[in-house]
């Protein structure tokens, strides 16, 4: 490797020396472009959005009224609107719990039993679906859940068609057909976000010293007790970190309910329709404000649970 | 907590692991299967017959190629900008102790911690206030916003493992900042930047939530797929396009994984 520039005195070197003596200038120079983008453009946009939620739409003309009002937020209290918020939050919570339950065994296996080769293989296998389009993976489920598709084929062979029909009739999970039911929506969300849960849970479990488990067992604890009292509390930061993603992604999604959902709206859909077809940006902003607030409260709780160290 | 002396995992745990693994990969097999089915309006299982004609139907579709080109161009541009911004931010953050350091780290993560729809609608309302024409550049603006963190995470992770002495040593030997960057930092950071860039590319290539808000009339590949999703006829065509989308992202991602494997895994994105 040859260094071509003169060793002393060039302008480049003088600039370097200056930056070395003034670390603050150096840091500011490095920060400026990124901060201009994220701090000004992005945070500014978020701020403008919040401001919009305190404006309103003139009912007859449909024009934006730029005056401070809480009337848009008051609209969220209408039954149809708060049901959307509750429905979406409940779905996000249910999906997060299901992801946690499914992620645990594979993460535990990877952390404790897998050989290094096997672990690398499983790790990449978990990550790969994450980076392939979520729309594409949702598409697969539309075929699986189709009336004559794989899911029903398996269900019929197991003689469970009665159970599926019963699920579709229930108000919470049901819908007019298997594809268009909240049951399908739930399964597809769990499928899509599962890798986001497996990775942090695995990271948390990997840091559990084996000696803790041995000590617990030496002290006479049975595996079940060791699991409840030792493994689970130590895995908690990972579970919470994973749930940040599963929760946030479910909360803001407006694509899947259009493919799998029933006529009952979810929050993301409502935002999409209000800012688009309905042309009511303030109401869309108010709904977004709810999603943002829920996430910020959630992030606060997660930070307390030590989730950020587990990310 | 790996346990080399441990007995093999219990049968229950092994079955649960296998089940989750199958759950993750079975749908991808289904995409392949239905790209070849002979039915044009249904997804009967098992398929009544297999054919390759949907591939010629899809590949003859000029709209699809236009969408692929736009997506590749958007992803490449966004990745380029994100590498510069994310790399610089990583360089500023990793060792410096300055007021607001945590705040900066928080802002960087925010676009992927908040639901994508928040980012999308916020940017859309700002851009329309600024009278921007929605098109290529507004899509890029949205994508850069969430791609920065991917590059940033990868570069910060690598910088933390580098000895800070190498930069000092380079300066002591009389190298300018640019020379230090070119001959000392870049060779060490190269694979991290490359891996971060590839991941950012894949993320951008597949993004639909933010894009829906920041795009004008043009269709990126995911938007195109979504638009043909509800066509009653020629349903397998969507599966062919889906296969193409998977192929375009899978290979680079695998490369990114292998690049960073032994030096710690790349941090996960959105």
HADDOCK unambig.tbl for C-alpha pairs under 7 A between the chains (distance, minus, plus):
assign (segid A and resid 7 and name CA) (segid B and resid 174 and name CA) 6.04 0.50 0.50
assign (segid A and resid 12 and name CA) (segid B and resid 176 and name CA) 6.17 0.50 0.50
assign (segid A and resid 13 and name CA) (segid B and resid 176 and name CA) 4.61 0.50 0.50
assign (segid A and resid 16 and name CA) (segid B and resid 176 and name CA) 5.42 0.50 0.50
assign (segid A and resid 16 and name CA) (segid B and resid 177 and name CA) 5.09 0.50 0.50
assign (segid A and resid 27 and name CA) (segid B and resid 92 and name CA) 5.12 0.50 0.50
assign (segid A and resid 30 and name CA) (segid B and resid 88 and name CA) 5.07 0.50 0.50
assign (segid A and resid 30 and name CA) (segid B and resid 89 and name CA) 6.08 0.50 0.50
assign (segid A and resid 30 and name CA) (segid B and resid 91 and name CA) 7.00 0.50 0.50
assign (segid A and resid 30 and name CA) (segid B and resid 92 and name CA) 5.54 0.50 0.50
assign (segid A and resid 31 and name CA) (segid B and resid 88 and name CA) 6.63 0.50 0.50
assign (segid A and resid 31 and name CA) (segid B and resid 89 and name CA) 5.44 0.50 0.50
assign (segid A and resid 31 and name CA) (segid B and resid 92 and name CA) 6.14 0.50 0.50
assign (segid A and resid 33 and name CA) (segid B and resid 85 and name CA) 6.23 0.50 0.50
assign (segid A and resid 34 and name CA) (segid B and resid 85 and name CA) 4.90 0.50 0.50
assign (segid A and resid 34 and name CA) (segid B and resid 86 and name CA) 6.83 0.50 0.50
assign (segid A and resid 34 and name CA) (segid B and resid 89 and name CA) 6.20 0.50 0.50
assign (segid A and resid 38 and name CA) (segid B and resid 107 and name CA) 6.78 0.50 0.50
assign (segid A and resid 38 and name CA) (segid B and resid 108 and name CA) 6.96 0.50 0.50
assign (segid A and resid 38 and name CA) (segid B and resid 145 and name CA) 6.84 0.50 0.50
assign (segid A and resid 45 and name CA) (segid B and resid 122 and name CA) 4.98 0.50 0.50
assign (segid A and resid 45 and name CA) (segid B and resid 123 and name CA) 5.62 0.50 0.50
assign (segid A and resid 45 and name CA) (segid B and resid 126 and name CA) 5.56 0.50 0.50
assign (segid A and resid 46 and name CA) (segid B and resid 122 and name CA) 5.31 0.50 0.50
assign (segid A and resid 49 and name CA) (segid B and resid 122 and name CA) 5.43 0.50 0.50
assign (segid A and resid 102 and name CA) (segid B and resid 20 and name CA) 6.83 0.50 0.50
assign (segid A and resid 105 and name CA) (segid B and resid 13 and name CA) 6.06 0.50 0.50
assign (segid A and resid 105 and name CA) (segid B and resid 16 and name CA) 6.16 0.50 0.50
assign (segid A and resid 105 and name CA) (segid B and resid 17 and name CA) 5.90 0.50 0.50
assign (segid A and resid 106 and name CA) (segid B and resid 17 and name CA) 4.55 0.50 0.50
assign (segid A and resid 106 and name CA) (segid B and resid 20 and name CA) 7.00 0.50 0.50
assign (segid A and resid 109 and name CA) (segid B and resid 13 and name CA) 6.99 0.50 0.50
assign (segid A and resid 111 and name CA) (segid B and resid 1 and name CA) 6.18 0.50 0.50
assign (segid A and resid 111 and name CA) (segid B and resid 2 and name CA) 5.71 0.50 0.50
assign (segid A and resid 112 and name CA) (segid B and resid 1 and name CA) 5.70 0.50 0.50
assign (segid A and resid 112 and name CA) (segid B and resid 2 and name CA) 4.25 0.50 0.50
assign (segid A and resid 112 and name CA) (segid B and resid 3 and name CA) 5.53 0.50 0.50
assign (segid A and resid 113 and name CA) (segid B and resid 2 and name CA) 6.29 0.50 0.50
assign (segid A and resid 113 and name CA) (segid B and resid 3 and name CA) 6.28 0.50 0.50
assign (segid A and resid 113 and name CA) (segid B and resid 8 and name CA) 6.84 0.50 0.50
assign (segid A and resid 113 and name CA) (segid B and resid 9 and name CA) 6.15 0.50 0.50
assign (segid A and resid 131 and name CA) (segid B and resid 202 and name CA) 6.42 0.50 0.50
assign (segid A and resid 131 and name CA) (segid B and resid 203 and name CA) 6.57 0.50 0.50
assign (segid A and resid 132 and name CA) (segid B and resid 246 and name CA) 5.79 0.50 0.50
assign (segid A and resid 132 and name CA) (segid B and resid 249 and name CA) 6.36 0.50 0.50
assign (segid A and resid 132 and name CA) (segid B and resid 250 and name CA) 6.78 0.50 0.50
assign (segid A and resid 133 and name CA) (segid B and resid 206 and name CA) 4.82 0.50 0.50
assign (segid A and resid 135 and name CA) (segid B and resid 222 and name CA) 6.94 0.50 0.50
assign (segid A and resid 136 and name CA) (segid B and resid 242 and name CA) 5.46 0.50 0.50
assign (segid A and resid 137 and name CA) (segid B and resid 27 and name CA) 6.81 0.50 0.50
assign (segid A and resid 137 and name CA) (segid B and resid 28 and name CA) 6.90 0.50 0.50
assign (segid A and resid 140 and name CA) (segid B and resid 27 and name CA) 5.39 0.50 0.50
assign (segid A and resid 140 and name CA) (segid B and resid 28 and name CA) 6.78 0.50 0.50
assign (segid A and resid 140 and name CA) (segid B and resid 30 and name CA) 6.04 0.50 0.50
assign (segid A and resid 140 and name CA) (segid B and resid 31 and name CA) 5.36 0.50 0.50
assign (segid A and resid 141 and name CA) (segid B and resid 27 and name CA) 6.54 0.50 0.50
assign (segid A and resid 143 and name CA) (segid B and resid 43 and name CA) 5.66 0.50 0.50
assign (segid A and resid 146 and name CA) (segid B and resid 43 and name CA) 6.51 0.50 0.50
assign (segid A and resid 148 and name CA) (segid B and resid 43 and name CA) 6.52 0.50 0.50
assign (segid A and resid 148 and name CA) (segid B and resid 44 and name CA) 4.90 0.50 0.50
assign (segid A and resid 148 and name CA) (segid B and resid 45 and name CA) 6.40 0.50 0.50
assign (segid A and resid 149 and name CA) (segid B and resid 43 and name CA) 5.58 0.50 0.50
assign (segid A and resid 149 and name CA) (segid B and resid 44 and name CA) 5.04 0.50 0.50
assign (segid A and resid 149 and name CA) (segid B and resid 45 and name CA) 4.97 0.50 0.50
assign (segid A and resid 150 and name CA) (segid B and resid 45 and name CA) 5.35 0.50 0.50
assign (segid A and resid 153 and name CA) (segid B and resid 45 and name CA) 6.75 0.50 0.50
assign (segid A and resid 191 and name CA) (segid B and resid 24 and name CA) 6.90 0.50 0.50
assign (segid A and resid 206 and name CA) (segid B and resid 1 and name CA) 4.97 0.50 0.50
assign (segid A and resid 207 and name CA) (segid B and resid 1 and name CA) 6.02 0.50 0.50
assign (segid A and resid 208 and name CA) (segid B and resid 1 and name CA) 5.34 0.50 0.50
assign (segid A and resid 209 and name CA) (segid B and resid 1 and name CA) 5.10 0.50 0.50
assign (segid A and resid 210 and name CA) (segid B and resid 1 and name CA) 5.04 0.50 0.50
assign (segid A and resid 210 and name CA) (segid B and resid 3 and name CA) 6.96 0.50 0.50
assign (segid A and resid 245 and name CA) (segid B and resid 113 and name CA) 6.96 0.50 0.50
assign (segid A and resid 248 and name CA) (segid B and resid 113 and name CA) 6.90 0.50 0.50
assign (segid A and resid 248 and name CA) (segid B and resid 114 and name CA) 6.29 0.50 0.50
assign (segid A and resid 248 and name CA) (segid B and resid 115 and name CA) 5.18 0.50 0.50
assign (segid A and resid 249 and name CA) (segid B and resid 115 and name CA) 5.60 0.50 0.50
assign (segid A and resid 251 and name CA) (segid B and resid 115 and name CA) 6.62 0.50 0.50
assign (segid A and resid 252 and name CA) (segid B and resid 115 and name CA) 4.66 0.50 0.50
assign (segid A and resid 252 and name CA) (segid B and resid 116 and name CA) 6.17 0.50 0.50
assign (segid A and resid 252 and name CA) (segid B and resid 117 and name CA) 5.38 0.50 0.50
assign (segid A and resid 253 and name CA) (segid B and resid 117 and name CA) 6.98 0.50 0.50
assign (segid A and resid 268 and name CA) (segid B and resid 117 and name CA) 6.84 0.50 0.50
assign (segid A and resid 288 and name CA) (segid B and resid 118 and name CA) 6.06 0.50 0.50
assign (segid A and resid 292 and name CA) (segid B and resid 114 and name CA) 6.71 0.50 0.50
assign (segid A and resid 295 and name CA) (segid B and resid 114 and name CA) 6.70 0.50 0.50
